Amino acid sequence: MTAHTHHPAAGPMPHDHSHCVADALTRADALCAERGARLTTLRRRVLELVWSSHRPRGAYAILEDLSQQDGKATAPLTVYRALEFLVEQGLVHRIESLNAYVGCAAPGPTHSGQFLVCEGCGDAAEIDDPQVRTAIETAAAARGFRVQRPTVEVRGVCKACQEKHP
């Protein structure tokens, strides 16, 4: 049973993605206000670009989009700092194997990141299955290991890609 999902693991679903972006920005505004964290214009723009797709986005793709929108170069360090802030606030997750970022559909409460990454279309679906989290923590504790970031990435093929290429 999943506590929440980023989007259905069935693969890319045609929908008005602007709602995903708007919802993410609204949640980010509320969460940052509650925590007294500053969601600057740049951080907000970076979050919007991360949420522009269900595909994980690399820092340099975000940097390129920002520079293109502004008509001037943006420093890479500026984007990395914005991404670091967004990760710290739980607004985005880093997909380690891809060195890319994806928006968090349930920011706020701390949760482990479990991702289904499609090899076909590149979409990443976030799941938060308490049984997976418990299994990892139990196995780690049995070995005297303290879990700090229980991120799990599972690579495979989503339902939509399977239907396109059986």
Backbone as JSON Lines, residues from 0, in Angstrom:
{"i":0,"aa":"M","n":[0.85,-1.18,0.0],"ca":[0.0,0.0,0.0],"c":[0.89,1.24,0.0]}
{"i":1,"aa":"T","n":[0.62,2.18,-0.85],"ca":[1.43,3.39,-0.91],"c":[0.76,4.53,-0.17]}
{"i":2,"aa":"A","n":[1.57,5.31,0.52],"ca":[1.05,6.47,1.23],"c":[0.74,7.6,0.25]}
{"i":3,"aa":"H","n":[1.58,7.74,-0.75],"ca":[1.33,8.72,-1.8],"c":[2.19,8.39,-3.0]}
{"i":4,"aa":"T","n":[1.79,8.92,-4.13],"ca":[2.59,8.73,-5.33],"c":[2.76,10.06,-6.03]}
{"i":5,"aa":"H","n":[3.88,10.19,-6.71],"ca":[4.16,11.39,-7.5],"c":[3.14,11.48,-8.62]}
{"i":6,"aa":"H","n":[3.0,10.44,-9.33],"ca":[1.96,10.29,-10.35],"c":[1.87,8.8,-10.61]}
{"i":7,"aa":"P","n":[0.84,8.36,-11.26],"ca":[0.69,6.92,-11.46],"c":[1.9,6.31,-12.13]}
{"i":8,"aa":"A","n":[2.27,5.15,-11.67],"ca":[3.43,4.45,-12.22],"c":[3.1,3.84,-13.58]}
{"i":9,"aa":"A","n":[1.98,4.17,-14.11],"ca":[1.56,3.63,-15.39],"c":[2.27,4.29,-16.57]}
{"i":10,"aa":"G","n":[3.03,5.33,-16.3],"ca":[3.75,5.98,-17.38],"c":[3.15,7.33,-17.68]}
{"i":11,"aa":"P","n":[3.62,7.96,-18.75],"ca":[3.17,9.3,-19.07],"c":[1.68,9.31,-19.37]}
{"i":12,"aa":"M","n":[0.98,10.17,-18.68],"ca":[-0.45,10.28,-18.85],"c":[-0.73,11.66,-19.43]}
{"i":13,"aa":"P","n":[-1.5,11.76,-20.5],"ca":[-1.82,13.07,-21.04],"c":[-2.68,13.83,-20.04]}
{"i":14,"aa":"H","n":[-2.22,14.98,-19.64],"ca":[-2.98,15.81,-18.73],"c":[-2.45,17.24,-18.8]}
{"i":15,"aa":"D","n":[-3.21,18.15,-18.22],"ca":[-2.79,19.55,-18.19],"c":[-1.75,19.69,-17.08]}
{"i":16,"aa":"H","n":[-0.5,19.66,-17.47],"ca":[0.6,19.65,-16.5],"c":[0.71,20.96,-15.72]}
{"i":17,"aa":"S","n":[0.09,22.02,-16.21],"ca":[0.15,23.29,-15.5],"c":[-0.46,23.18,-14.1]}
{"i":18,"aa":"H","n":[-1.42,22.25,-13.94],"ca":[-2.0,22.03,-12.61],"c":[-0.97,21.45,-11.64]}
{"i":19,"aa":"C","n":[-0.12,20.54,-12.12],"ca":[0.93,19.97,-11.28],"c":[1.87,21.08,-10.8]}
{"i":20,"aa":"V","n":[2.27,21.95,-11.72],"ca":[3.18,23.04,-11.4],"c":[2.53,24.0,-10.41]}
{"i":21,"aa":"A","n":[1.29,24.4,-10.69],"ca":[0.59,25.35,-9.82],"c":[0.41,24.78,-8.41]}
{"i":22,"aa":"D","n":[0.02,23.5,-8.31],"ca":[-0.13,22.86,-7.0],"c":[1.19,22.81,-6.25]}
{"i":23,"aa":"A","n":[2.27,22.47,-6.96],"ca":[3.59,22.39,-6.32],"c":[4.01,23.75,-5.78]}
{"i":24,"aa":"L","n":[3.77,24.8,-6.55],"ca":[4.17,26.15,-6.12],"c":[3.33,26.61,-4.93]}
{"i":25,"aa":"T","n":[2.05,26.28,-4.94],"ca":[1.17,26.64,-3.81],"c":[1.63,25.93,-2.54]}
{"i":26,"aa":"R","n":[1.92,24.63,-2.65],"ca":[2.4,23.87,-1.48],"c":[3.74,24.4,-1.0]}
{"i":27,"aa":"A","n":[4.62,24.76,-1.93],"ca":[5.94,25.28,-1.57],"c":[5.81,26.61,-0.83]}
{"i":28,"aa":"D","n":[4.95,27.49,-1.33],"ca":[4.72,28.78,-0.66],"c":[4.26,28.57,0.77]}
{"i":29,"aa":"A","n":[3.28,27.69,0.96],"ca":[2.71,27.44,2.29],"c":[3.75,26.81,3.22]}
{"i":30,"aa":"L","n":[4.48,25.83,2.72],"ca":[5.47,25.13,3.53],"c":[6.6,26.06,3.95]}
{"i":31,"aa":"C","n":[7.1,26.85,3.02],"ca":[8.19,27.77,3.34],"c":[7.72,28.85,4.31]}
{"i":32,"aa":"A","n":[6.51,29.35,4.14],"ca":[5.97,30.36,5.07],"c":[5.85,29.77,6.47]}
{"i":33,"aa":"E","n":[5.38,28.54,6.55],"ca":[5.22,27.85,7.84],"c":[6.57,27.65,8.54]}
{"i":34,"aa":"R","n":[7.59,27.36,7.76],"ca":[8.93,27.09,8.32],"c":[9.78,28.35,8.46]}
{"i":35,"aa":"G","n":[9.32,29.45,7.92],"ca":[10.13,30.67,7.95],"c":[11.29,30.6,6.97]}
{"i":36,"aa":"A","n":[11.17,29.74,5.95],"ca":[12.21,29.6,4.92],"c":[11.88,30.53,3.77]}
{"i":37,"aa":"R","n":[12.89,31.09,3.14],"ca":[12.7,32.05,2.06],"c":[12.65,31.37,0.7]}
{"i":38,"aa":"L","n":[11.48,31.37,0.08],"ca":[11.34,30.85,-1.27],"c":[11.53,32.05,-2.2]}
{"i":39,"aa":"T","n":[12.79,32.3,-2.53],"ca":[13.13,33.46,-3.36],"c":[12.58,33.26,-4.78]}
{"i":40,"aa":"T","n":[12.62,34.31,-5.55],"ca":[12.15,34.24,-6.94],"c":[12.92,33.18,-7.71]}
{"i":41,"aa":"L","n":[14.24,33.13,-7.54],"ca":[15.04,32.14,-8.25],"c":[14.69,30.72,-7.8]}
{"i":42,"aa":"R","n":[14.58,30.49,-6.5],"ca":[14.23,29.16,-6.0],"c":[12.86,28.73,-6.53]}
{"i":43,"aa":"R","n":[11.94,29.65,-6.57],"ca":[10.6,29.38,-7.09],"c":[10.66,29.02,-8.58]}
{"i":44,"aa":"R","n":[11.46,29.75,-9.33],"ca":[11.6,29.46,-10.76],"c":[12.24,28.09,-10.99]}
{"i":45,"aa":"V","n":[13.25,27.76,-10.18],"ca":[13.9,26.45,-10.3],"c":[12.9,25.35,-9.97]}
{"i":46,"aa":"L","n":[12.1,25.55,-8.92],"ca":[11.08,24.56,-8.57],"c":[10.08,24.39,-9.71]}
{"i":47,"aa":"E","n":[9.69,25.48,-10.31],"ca":[8.76,25.43,-11.44],"c":[9.36,24.64,-12.6]}
{"i":48,"aa":"L","n":[10.66,24.83,-12.87],"ca":[11.31,24.1,-13.96],"c":[11.45,22.61,-13.63]}
{"i":49,"aa":"V","n":[11.71,22.29,-12.37],"ca":[11.78,20.88,-11.98],"c":[10.42,20.23,-12.22]}
{"i":50,"aa":"W","n":[9.35,20.95,-11.88],"ca":[8.0,20.42,-12.02],"c":[7.47,20.52,-13.45]}
{"i":51,"aa":"S","n":[8.23,21.08,-14.38],"ca":[7.75,21.26,-15.75],"c":[7.52,19.93,-16.46]}
{"i":52,"aa":"S","n":[7.95,18.84,-15.85],"ca":[7.79,17.51,-16.43],"c":[7.84,16.48,-15.31]}
{"i":53,"aa":"H","n":[7.35,15.29,-15.58],"ca":[7.49,14.2,-14.61],"c":[8.83,13.49,-14.81]}
{"i":54,"aa":"R","n":[9.59,13.94,-15.78],"ca":[10.92,13.39,-16.01],"c":[11.92,14.13,-15.11]}
{"i":55,"aa":"P","n":[12.81,13.4,-14.48],"ca":[13.83,14.08,-13.67],"c":[14.64,15.04,-14.54]}
{"i":56,"aa":"R","n":[14.95,16.21,-13.96],"ca":[15.68,17.25,-14.7],"c":[17.04,17.46,-14.07]}
{"i":57,"aa":"G","n":[18.06,17.52,-14.91],"ca":[19.41,17.79,-14.45],"c":[19.61,19.28,-14.21]}
{"i":58,"aa":"A","n":[20.57,19.61,-13.38],"ca":[20.86,21.0,-13.05],"c":[21.22,21.81,-14.29]}
{"i":59,"aa":"Y","n":[21.96,21.21,-15.22],"ca":[22.36,21.97,-16.41],"c":[21.19,22.21,-17.36]}
{"i":60,"aa":"A","n":[20.21,21.32,-17.4],"ca":[19.01,21.56,-18.2],"c":[18.22,22.72,-17.61]}
{"i":61,"aa":"I","n":[18.16,22.75,-16.28],"ca":[17.47,23.85,-15.59],"c":[18.22,25.15,-15.84]}
{"i":62,"aa":"L","n":[19.53,25.1,-15.73],"ca":[20.38,26.26,-15.97],"c":[20.17,26.81,-17.39]}
{"i":63,"aa":"E","n":[20.12,25.91,-18.34],"ca":[19.91,26.31,-19.75],"c":[18.55,26.99,-19.92]}
{"i":64,"aa":"D","n":[17.51,26.42,-19.3],"ca":[16.17,27.02,-19.39],"c":[16.14,28.41,-18.77]}
{"i":65,"aa":"L","n":[16.77,28.56,-17.61],"ca":[16.82,29.86,-16.94],"c":[17.53,30.9,-17.81]}
{"i":66,"aa":"S","n":[18.68,30.51,-18.33],"ca":[19.46,31.42,-19.17],"c":[18.69,31.82,-20.42]}
{"i":67,"aa":"Q","n":[17.97,30.86,-20.99],"ca":[17.18,31.12,-22.18],"c":[16.02,32.08,-21.86]}
{"i":68,"aa":"Q","n":[15.36,31.86,-20.73],"ca":[14.24,32.72,-20.32],"c":[14.71,34.15,-20.03]}
{"i":69,"aa":"D","n":[15.89,34.26,-19.41],"ca":[16.4,35.57,-19.0],"c":[17.19,36.27,-20.09]}
{"i":70,"aa":"G","n":[17.64,35.52,-21.07],"ca":[18.46,36.1,-22.12],"c":[19.86,36.42,-21.66]}
{"i":71,"aa":"K","n":[20.26,35.85,-20.54],"ca":[21.63,36.03,-20.03],"c":[22.03,34.78,-19.26]}
{"i":72,"aa":"A","n":[23.33,34.61,-19.12],"ca":[23.86,33.43,-18.45],"c":[23.56,33.47,-16.95]}
{"i":73,"aa":"T","n":[23.21,32.32,-16.41],"ca":[23.02,32.15,-14.98],"c":[24.16,31.28,-14.47]}
{"i":74,"aa":"A","n":[24.71,31.61,-13.33],"ca":[25.84,30.86,-12.78],"c":[25.38,29.49,-12.31]}
{"i":75,"aa":"P","n":[26.1,28.44,-12.67],"ca":[25.73,27.08,-12.24],"c":[25.6,26.98,-10.71]}
{"i":76,"aa":"L","n":[26.48,27.62,-9.98],"ca":[26.44,27.54,-8.52],"c":[25.11,28.06,-7.99]}
{"i":77,"aa":"T","n":[24.54,29.06,-8.63],"ca":[23.26,29.63,-8.22],"c":[22.15,28.58,-8.33]}
{"i":78,"aa":"V","n":[22.15,27.83,-9.41],"ca":[21.15,26.78,-9.61],"c":[21.36,25.66,-8.61]}
{"i":79,"aa":"Y","n":[22.62,25.25,-8.4],"ca":[22.89,24.18,-7.44],"c":[22.48,24.59,-6.02]}
{"i":80,"aa":"R","n":[22.69,25.84,-5.65],"ca":[22.26,26.31,-4.32],"c":[20.74,26.3,-4.21]}
{"i":81,"aa":"A","n":[20.05,26.71,-5.26],"ca":[18.59,26.69,-5.25],"c":[18.09,25.25,-5.12]}
{"i":82,"aa":"L","n":[18.69,24.32,-5.86],"ca":[18.3,22.92,-5.78],"c":[18.58,22.35,-4.39]}
{"i":83,"aa":"E","n":[19.71,22.72,-3.81],"ca":[20.05,22.27,-2.46],"c":[18.99,22.72,-1.46]}
{"i":84,"aa":"F","n":[18.57,23.98,-1.56],"ca":[17.52,24.51,-0.69],"c":[16.24,23.71,-0.88]}
{"i":85,"aa":"L","n":[15.84,23.47,-2.12],"ca":[14.6,22.75,-2.41],"c":[14.65,21.32,-1.89]}
{"i":86,"aa":"V","n":[15.8,20.67,-1.97],"ca":[15.96,19.32,-1.42],"c":[15.85,19.38,0.1]}
{"i":87,"aa":"E","n":[16.55,20.33,0.73],"ca":[16.51,20.47,2.19],"c":[15.1,20.69,2.7]}
{"i":88,"aa":"Q","n":[14.3,21.43,1.95],"ca":[12.92,21.72,2.35],"c":[11.97,20.57,2.0]}
{"i":89,"aa":"G","n":[12.48,19.55,1.31],"ca":[11.64,18.41,0.94],"c":[10.7,18.69,-0.22]}
{"i":90,"aa":"L","n":[11.03,19.73,-1.0],"ca":[10.18,20.1,-2.14],"c":[10.55,19.34,-3.4]}
{"i":91,"aa":"V","n":[11.79,18.89,-3.48],"ca":[12.24,18.06,-4.6],"c":[13.1,16.93,-4.05]}
{"i":92,"aa":"H","n":[13.22,15.89,-4.84],"ca":[14.1,14.76,-4.53],"c":[15.19,14.7,-5.58]}
{"i":93,"aa":"R","n":[16.34,14.21,-5.18],"ca":[17.42,13.98,-6.13],"c":[17.42,12.51,-6.5]}
{"i":94,"aa":"I","n":[17.34,12.23,-7.78],"ca":[17.46,10.86,-8.28],"c":[18.96,10.66,-8.5]}
{"i":95,"aa":"E","n":[19.59,9.99,-7.57],"ca":[21.04,9.86,-7.55],"c":[21.6,9.26,-8.83]}
{"i":96,"aa":"S","n":[21.01,8.17,-9.31],"ca":[21.57,7.47,-10.47],"c":[21.54,8.32,-11.73]}
{"i":97,"aa":"L","n":[20.63,9.29,-11.77],"ca":[20.51,10.15,-12.95],"c":[21.14,11.52,-12.73]}
{"i":98,"aa":"N","n":[21.56,11.79,-11.49],"ca":[22.04,13.12,-11.11],"c":[21.04,14.18,-11.58]}
{"i":99,"aa":"A","n":[19.78,13.93,-11.22],"ca":[18.7,14.8,-11.65],"c":[17.68,14.95,-10.52]}
{"i":100,"aa":"Y","n":[16.75,15.86,-10.72],"ca":[15.81,16.22,-9.67],"c":[14.38,16.06,-10.16]}
{"i":101,"aa":"V","n":[13.49,15.7,-9.23],"ca":[12.08,15.53,-9.52],"c":[11.29,16.14,-8.37]}
{"i":102,"aa":"G","n":[10.15,16.73,-8.69],"ca":[9.34,17.35,-7.66],"c":[8.74,16.33,-6.7]}
{"i":103,"aa":"C","n":[8.56,16.74,-5.45],"ca":[7.95,15.88,-4.43],"c":[6.47,16.23,-4.33]}
{"i":104,"aa":"A","n":[5.63,15.24,-4.53],"ca":[4.19,15.45,-4.51],"c":[3.64,15.63,-3.1]}
{"i":105,"aa":"A","n":[4.38,15.22,-2.09],"ca":[3.91,15.33,-0.7],"c":[4.98,15.97,0.16]}
{"i":106,"aa":"P","n":[5.32,17.23,-0.12],"ca":[6.35,17.88,0.69],"c":[5.83,18.13,2.1]}
{"i":107,"aa":"G","n":[6.75,18.27,2.99],"ca":[6.36,18.54,4.38],"c":[6.84,17.43,5.26]}
{"i":108,"aa":"P","n":[6.01,16.39,5.43],"ca":[6.46,15.31,6.32],"c":[7.66,14.59,5.71]}
{"i":109,"aa":"T","n":[8.61,14.29,6.55],"ca":[9.79,13.58,6.08],"c":[9.37,12.17,5.67]}
{"i":110,"aa":"H","n":[9.83,11.77,4.51],"ca":[9.54,10.42,4.03],"c":[10.71,9.93,3.2]}
{"i":111,"aa":"S","n":[10.75,8.62,3.05],"ca":[11.82,8.05,2.24],"c":[11.43,8.16,0.79]}
{"i":112,"aa":"G","n":[12.41,8.33,-0.06],"ca":[12.14,8.41,-1.48],"c":[12.27,7.05,-2.12]}
{"i":113,"aa":"Q","n":[11.22,6.62,-2.75],"ca":[11.22,5.38,-3.51],"c":[10.72,5.75,-4.91]}
{"i":114,"aa":"F","n":[11.51,5.42,-5.91],"ca":[11.2,5.88,-7.26],"c":[11.19,4.73,-8.25]}
{"i":115,"aa":"L","n":[10.2,4.76,-9.13],"ca":[10.13,3.84,-10.26],"c":[10.53,4.67,-11.47]}
{"i":116,"aa":"V","n":[11.68,4.34,-12.05],"ca":[12.23,5.13,-13.16],"c":[12.1,4.31,-14.44]}
{"i":117,"aa":"C","n":[11.35,4.85,-15.4],"ca":[11.12,4.15,-16.65],"c":[12.3,4.31,-17.6]}
{"i":118,"aa":"E","n":[12.81,3.19,-18.08],"ca":[13.92,3.19,-19.03],"c":[13.46,3.63,-20.42]}
{"i":119,"aa":"G","n":[12.15,3.55,-20.68],"ca":[11.62,3.92,-21.99],"c":[11.42,5.41,-22.14]}
{"i":120,"aa":"C","n":[10.55,5.98,-21.32],"ca":[10.17,7.39,-21.48],"c":[10.93,8.33,-20.54]}
{"i":121,"aa":"G","n":[11.56,7.77,-19.5],"ca":[12.32,8.6,-18.57],"c":[11.52,9.17,-17.42]}
{"i":122,"aa":"D","n":[10.21,8.92,-17.37],"ca":[9.41,9.41,-16.24],"c":[9.85,8.72,-14.96]}
{"i":123,"aa":"A","n":[9.66,9.43,-13.85],"ca":[9.95,8.86,-12.54],"c":[8.7,9.0,-11.68]}
{"i":124,"aa":"A","n":[8.22,7.9,-11.14],"ca":[7.07,7.91,-10.25],"c":[7.57,7.73,-8.82]}
{"i":125,"aa":"E","n":[7.18,8.65,-7.96],"ca":[7.55,8.54,-6.55],"c":[6.5,7.74,-5.82]}
{"i":126,"aa":"I","n":[6.95,6.79,-5.04],"ca":[6.05,6.06,-4.15],"c":[6.64,6.16,-2.75]}
{"i":127,"aa":"D","n":[5.8,6.0,-1.76],"ca":[6.27,5.96,-0.38],"c":[5.54,4.82,0.29]}
{"i":128,"aa":"D","n":[6.13,3.66,0.21],"ca":[5.52,2.46,0.75],"c":[6.1,2.19,2.13]}
{"i":129,"aa":"P","n":[5.29,2.28,3.16],"ca":[5.79,2.07,4.52],"c":[6.44,0.7,4.72]}
{"i":130,"aa":"Q","n":[5.97,-0.32,4.01],"ca":[6.57,-1.65,4.14],"c":[7.99,-1.67,3.61]}
{"i":131,"aa":"V","n":[8.24,-0.97,2.51],"ca":[9.6,-0.89,1.96],"c":[10.49,-0.14,2.95]}
{"i":132,"aa":"R","n":[10.01,0.99,3.44],"ca":[10.78,1.79,4.41],"c":[11.11,0.96,5.65]}
{"i":133,"aa":"T","n":[10.12,0.24,6.18],"ca":[10.33,-0.58,7.38],"c":[11.33,-1.7,7.11]}
{"i":134,"aa":"A","n":[11.22,-2.33,5.96],"ca":[12.15,-3.42,5.62],"c":[13.59,-2.91,5.57]}
{"i":135,"aa":"I","n":[13.79,-1.74,4.98],"ca":[15.14,-1.17,4.9],"c":[15.65,-0.83,6.29]}
{"i":136,"aa":"E","n":[14.83,-0.16,7.1],"ca":[15.25,0.24,8.44],"c":[15.53,-0.96,9.33]}
{"i":137,"aa":"T","n":[14.71,-2.01,9.23],"ca":[14.89,-3.22,10.03],"c":[16.18,-3.94,9.64]}
{"i":138,"aa":"A","n":[16.4,-4.1,8.34],"ca":[17.62,-4.78,7.88],"c":[18.86,-3.98,8.26]}
{"i":139,"aa":"A","n":[18.77,-2.67,8.14],"ca":[19.92,-1.82,8.5],"c":[20.2,-1.9,10.0]}
{"i":140,"aa":"A","n":[19.15,-1.8,10.83],"ca":[19.31,-1.83,12.29],"c":[19.91,-3.16,12.74]}
{"i":141,"aa":"A","n":[19.53,-4.25,12.08],"ca":[20.07,-5.57,12.42],"c":[21.58,-5.64,12.2]}
{"i":142,"aa":"R","n":[22.07,-4.76,11.36],"ca":[23.51,-4.7,11.08],"c":[24.19,-3.53,11.79]}
{"i":143,"aa":"G","n":[23.44,-2.87,12.67],"ca":[24.0,-1.74,13.41],"c":[24.18,-0.5,12.56]}
{"i":144,"aa":"F","n":[23.41,-0.41,11.5],"ca":[23.54,0.7,10.55],"c":[22.39,1.67,10.75]}
{"i":145,"aa":"R","n":[22.7,2.95,10.81],"ca":[21.66,3.97,10.95],"c":[21.39,4.59,9.59]}
{"i":146,"aa":"V","n":[20.17,4.49,9.13],"ca":[19.76,5.0,7.82],"c":[19.58,6.51,7.91]}
{"i":147,"aa":"Q","n":[20.16,7.23,6.95],"ca":[19.99,8.68,6.91],"c":[19.13,9.11,5.73]}
{"i":148,"aa":"R","n":[19.38,8.53,4.57],"ca":[18.6,8.87,3.37],"c":[18.2,7.57,2.69]}
{"i":149,"aa":"P","n":[17.05,7.03,3.05],"ca":[16.64,5.75,2.46],"c":[16.0,5.92,1.07]}
{"i":150,"aa":"T","n":[16.82,6.27,0.11],"ca":[16.32,6.46,-1.25],"c":[16.49,5.16,-2.03]}
{"i":151,"aa":"V","n":[15.42,4.72,-2.66],"ca":[15.44,3.5,-3.45],"c":[15.03,3.87,-4.88]}
{"i":152,"aa":"E","n":[15.81,3.44,-5.84],"ca":[15.51,3.69,-7.24],"c":[15.36,2.35,-7.95]}
{"i":153,"aa":"V","n":[14.21,2.16,-8.53],"ca":[13.93,0.92,-9.26],"c":[13.77,1.27,-10.72]}
{"i":154,"aa":"R","n":[14.61,0.66,-11.57],"ca":[14.56,0.94,-13.01],"c":[13.77,-0.17,-13.68]}
{"i":155,"aa":"G","n":[12.97,0.24,-14.63],"ca":[12.14,-0.72,-15.35],"c":[11.42,-0.03,-16.49]}
{"i":156,"aa":"V","n":[10.26,-0.56,-16.85],"ca":[9.49,-0.01,-17.96],"c":[8.05,0.19,-17.49]}
{"i":157,"aa":"C","n":[7.55,1.41,-17.66],"ca":[6.2,1.74,-17.23],"c":[5.16,1.05,-18.11]}
{"i":158,"aa":"K","n":[3.93,1.07,-17.65],"ca":[2.83,0.41,-18.37],"c":[2.66,0.97,-19.77]}
{"i":159,"aa":"A","n":[2.69,2.31,-19.92],"ca":[2.49,2.92,-21.24],"c":[3.58,2.49,-22.22]}
{"i":160,"aa":"C","n":[4.82,2.46,-21.77],"ca":[5.92,2.03,-22.65],"c":[5.82,0.54,-22.99]}
{"i":161,"aa":"Q","n":[5.36,-0.26,-22.03],"ca":[5.16,-1.68,-22.3],"c":[4.09,-1.89,-23.38]}
{"i":162,"aa":"E","n":[3.04,-1.06,-23.32],"ca":[1.97,-1.18,-24.31],"c":[2.42,-0.73,-25.69]}
{"i":163,"aa":"K","n":[3.33,0.27,-25.74],"ca":[3.85,0.75,-27.02],"c":[4.8,-0.26,-27.65]}
{"i":164,"aa":"H","n":[5.59,-0.92,-26.8],"ca":[6.62,-1.87,-27.27],"c":[6.52,-3.15,-26.46]}
{"i":165,"aa":"P","n":[5.56,-4.02,-26.77],"ca":[5.37,-5.24,-25.96],"c":[6.57,-6.19,-25.99]}
